[in-house]
Amino acid sequence: MPASPAKTAIGWIGTGVMGRNMATHVIQAGYPLTVYNRTKSKAQPLLDLGARYADSPAEVAAVSDIVFTMVGYPSDVREVISGTDGVLSTLKEGGIVVDLTTSEPGLAAELAALAAARGRFVVDAPVTGGDIGAKKGTLSIMVGGDKKAVDEVKPVLDCFASTVTVFAGPGTGQHCKMANQITIATSMLGMCEGLVYAHAAGLDLESYLGAIAGGGAGSFSVQSYAPRILKRDMEPGFYVEHFVKDLGIALEACKQMRVSLPGLALAQQLYVSLCACGDERLGTQALIKSLERINGRTLPTKSTFSAW
């Protein structure tokens, strides 16, 4: 039976930059929501909207039909879902866990099998679209898991997503997200290198971006992140340290599948260099700082950026 506000209690674990905004759309759609976050203050905006707070993942699951998790690392995913005080310890039979975290495909398959043995379901459903997509409710979601469970949770996914693509079997959503992160990393690198080149050639950077935005070089990175770079806005829509985690997972999967992706390896090392310089809590657009350090030049800053 598909989820509905009148019949389905929702649990939410992880109320950071992305999770808080997604959960807001769920509340606004009328679903009763119980939330947990390691730092309770980060859940306060949801509590102000009427959510109930629980003191552990297990407490969330005990009062929920569907539990969404949006945490940081694979180790966090394992802890909140299958740990001693995790969701599966109290989730009722037939209950569903939807993991929105970008995590390891192998772990997604492992947790799905563990849940199935207990008469529960774990669906992997990583998202893309950044903080802007989370705020607007226009994320893209890549889903892998049991079809019956996916059909049941889809009305809730539709609260914060404009695109929901379902793949066959546990872990396939995570594999799609890895391909997505590879595409983002290499396109971000191309965008930043283009800015460095244009600056070295003496071009006005705002004019340069206006010239390429509508052509073949136009991309989400050019539209959304280049303006932030010119305003020196490095606030995170997605943390560098989490992107390094994602690219590391992708590289490990490449190793297992015997696939060589040199662009991915280069991008990952440049992002690692940001962490080495203390920039791990900046947004992914901070990649420009790695290239500036290599080239010994800093891009000019514009306090405003006109629309193209």
C-alpha positions in Angstrom: 0.0 0.0 0.0 1.5 3.4 -1.0 2.4 5.7 1.8 -0.2 8.4 2.7 -0.2 11.2 5.4 -3.3 9.7 7.0 -1.9 6.2 7.4 1.9 6.4 7.4 4.2 7.5 10.2 7.6 8.7 9.1 10.9 8.6 11.0 13.9 10.7 10.0 17.5 10.3 11.1 20.0 12.9 10.1 19.0 16.6 9.9 22.0 18.3 8.4 22.1 20.6 5.5 20.3 18.2 3.2 18.3 16.1 5.6 16.6 19.1 7.3 15.3 20.5 4.1 14.0 17.2 2.7 12.3 16.4 6.0 10.6 19.9 5.9 8.9 18.9 2.7 7.7 15.7 4.3 6.1 17.6 7.2 4.6 20.2 4.9 3.0 17.3 2.9 1.1 16.3 6.1 3.1 13.3 7.3 3.6 12.9 11.0 7.4 12.9 11.6 9.7 11.7 14.4 13.3 12.8 14.1 16.7 12.0 15.6 20.0 13.8 15.2 23.2 13.4 17.2 23.2 17.2 17.7 19.6 17.9 18.8 19.8 21.7 18.0 20.1 20.9 14.3 16.7 19.3 14.4 15.1 22.4 16.1 13.7 23.8 12.8 11.8 20.6 12.3 10.6 20.5 15.9 9.3 24.0 15.4 7.2 22.7 12.5 5.6 20.0 14.6 8.0 17.1 14.5 8.5 14.9 17.5 12.1 14.3 18.8 13.4 10.8 19.7 16.5 10.0 21.7 17.9 7.2 19.5 17.4 5.6 16.0 15.7 2.7 17.8 13.2 5.1 19.4 12.5 6.6 16.0 11.9 3.2 14.4 9.6 2.0 17.2 6.9 4.6 16.2 7.5 4.7 12.4 6.3 2.7 9.4 9.1 4.1 7.2 12.4 5.5 8.4 14.6 7.7 6.3 18.4 8.0 7.1 20.6 10.8 5.8 23.9 10.5 7.6 27.6 11.1 6.8 29.6 7.9 6.2 29.1 4.2 5.6 30.1 3.5 9.2 27.2 5.9 10.3 24.8 4.1 8.0 25.7 0.7 9.5 25.4 2.1 13.1 22.0 3.8 12.7 20.5 0.9 10.8 21.9 -2.3 12.1 23.7 -1.3 15.3 22.7 -2.3 18.8 20.4 0.8 19.1 19.7 0.9 15.4 16.5 1.1 13.4 16.3 -2.7 12.7 16.3 -3.4 16.4 12.7 -2.0 16.8 11.2 -1.5 13.4 8.0 -3.5 13.0 7.7 -6.4 10.6 7.2 -5.1 7.1 8.7 -1.8 8.0 11.0 0.0 5.5 14.3 1.9 5.9 15.2 4.3 3.1 18.9 5.2 3.2 19.4 8.5 1.4 23.1 8.6 2.3 25.7 8.3 -0.5 27.3 5.1 0.7 28.9 1.8 -0.4 26.9 -0.4 -2.9 28.1 -3.5 -1.1 26.9 -2.2 2.3 23.5 -1.4 0.8 23.2 -5.0 -0.5 24.3 -6.4 2.9 21.8 -4.3 4.9 19.0 -5.2 2.5 19.8 -8.9 3.0 19.9 -8.5 6.8 16.6 -6.7 6.8 14.9 -9.3 4.5 15.9 -12.1 6.9 14.0 -10.3 9.6 10.9 -9.5 7.4 11.9 -5.8 6.9 13.2 -3.9 4.0 16.2 -1.6 3.4 16.1 0.5 0.2 19.2 2.5 -1.0 18.1 5.9 -2.4 21.0 8.4 -2.7 20.1 11.8 -3.9 21.6 14.5 -6.1 20.8 18.2 -6.6 22.6 19.7 -3.7 21.3 22.1 -1.1 19.4 24.1 -3.7 17.5 21.0 -4.8 16.8 20.0 -1.2 15.3 23.4 -0.5 13.2 23.5 -3.6 12.1 19.9 -3.4 13.6 19.1 -6.8 16.1 16.5 -6.0 16.9 13.5 -8.3 16.8 10.1 -6.4 18.4 6.9 -7.5 16.7 3.9 -6.0 17.7 0.3 -5.6 15.8 -2.3 -3.6 12.7 -4.4 -3.4 10.0 -3.2 -5.8 7.1 -3.6 -3.3 9.0 -1.5 -0.8 10.0 1.1 -3.4 6.3 1.5 -4.5 5.3 2.0 -0.9 7.8 4.8 -0.2 7.6 6.6 -3.5 4.8 9.1 -2.5 7.2 10.3 0.3 10.1 10.5 -2.1 7.9 12.7 -4.3 7.7 15.2 -1.5 11.3 16.3 -2.1 12.2 15.0 -5.5 11.3 15.9 -9.1 12.9 12.7 -10.5 12.8 9.2 -9.0 14.6 6.5 -11.0 14.4 2.9 -9.9 17.0 0.3 -10.7 16.9 -3.4 -10.2 18.1 -4.7 -6.9 19.9 -3.5 -3.7 23.0 -1.4 -4.2 22.1 -0.3 -7.7 21.0 3.1 -6.5 24.4 3.6 -4.9 26.2 2.5 -8.1 24.2 5.1 -10.0 25.2 7.7 -7.4 28.8 6.8 -7.8 28.6 7.5 -11.6 26.8 10.7 -10.8 29.6 11.8 -8.4 32.3 11.0 -11.0 30.5 13.2 -13.5 30.2 16.0 -11.0 33.8 15.8 -10.0 35.2 15.9 -13.5 32.8 18.6 -14.6 33.7 20.7 -11.6 37.3 20.3 -12.4 36.7 21.4 -16.0 34.7 24.5 -14.8 37.5 25.5 -12.4 40.3 25.0 -14.9 38.3 27.1 -17.4 38.1 30.0 -14.9 41.9 29.8 -14.2 42.7 29.8 -17.9 40.4 32.7 -18.7 41.8 34.7 -15.8 45.4 34.0 -17.0 44.4 35.1 -20.5 43.1 38.4 -19.1 39.4 37.8 -19.8 36.7 39.4 -17.6 35.4 36.3 -15.8 31.8 37.4 -15.7 31.8 38.0 -19.4 33.5 34.7 -20.0 30.9 32.8 -18.0 28.1 34.6 -19.8 29.6 33.6 -23.1 29.8 29.9 -22.4 26.7 29.3 -20.2 24.3 28.8 -23.1 26.7 26.7 -25.2 28.2 23.3 -25.1 30.2 24.1 -22.0 27.1 25.0 -20.1 26.5 22.8 -17.0 25.2 22.7 -13.5 28.7 23.6 -12.3 28.9 26.6 -14.5 25.3 27.8 -13.6 25.4 27.1 -9.9 29.0 27.1 -8.6 30.9 29.5 -10.8 28.9 32.5 -9.5 29.7 31.4 -6.0 33.4 31.2 -6.8 33.4 34.7 -8.2 31.7 36.0 -5.0 34.2 33.9 -3.0 31.3 32.1 -1.5 32.6 28.8 -0.3 29.7 27.9 2.0 28.8 24.2 1.7 25.9 22.9 -0.1 27.9 19.7 0.2 31.1 19.4 2.2 34.5 18.7 0.7 35.1 16.0 3.2 32.0 14.1 2.2 32.8 14.4 -1.5 36.2 12.9 -0.8 34.4 10.0 0.9 32.2 9.6 -2.1 35.0 9.7 -4.6 37.0 7.2 -2.5 34.0 4.8 -2.6 33.9 5.2 -6.4 37.6 4.5 -6.7 37.3 1.3 -4.6 34.4 0.2 -6.8 36.5 0.8 -9.9 39.2 -1.3 -8.4 36.8 -4.2 -7.7 35.4 -3.9 -11.3 38.8 -3.5 -12.9 37.8 -0.1 -14.4 40.4 2.7 -14.9 39.1 6.3 -14.6 42.0 8.7 -14.4 39.9 11.8 -14.3 38.2 10.5 -11.2 41.6 9.8 -9.6 42.9 13.3 -10.4 39.8 15.0 -9.0 39.9 12.9 -5.9 43.5 13.9 -5.2 42.8 17.6 -5.7 39.9 17.4 -3.2 42.1 15.5 -0.8 44.6 18.4 -1.0 41.9 20.7 0.2 41.4 18.5 3.3 45.2 18.6 3.8 45.0 22.4 3.9 42.1 22.5 6.4 39.4 23.2 3.8 37.4 20.0 4.4 34.3 21.8 5.7 34.0 24.1 2.7 31.7 23.4 -0.2 32.8 21.5 -3.3 33.3 24.7 -5.3 36.4 25.2 -3.1 38.2 23.0 -5.7 39.2 26.3 -7.2 41.5 26.9 -4.2 43.5 23.8 -5.1 44.1 25.1 -8.6 44.9 28.6 -7.3 47.6 27.1 -5.0 49.1 25.1 -7.9 49.2 28.1 -10.2 50.2 30.8 -7.7 47.3 33.1 -8.7 43.9 33.9 -7.1 40.9 34.8 -9.1 39.4 38.3 -8.6 36.3 38.6 -6.5 33.0 40.2 -7.5 30.6 41.2 -4.7 27.7 40.9 -7.1 27.0 38.7 -10.1 24.6 39.7 -12.8 22.2 37.2 -14.4 23.1 35.9 -17.8 
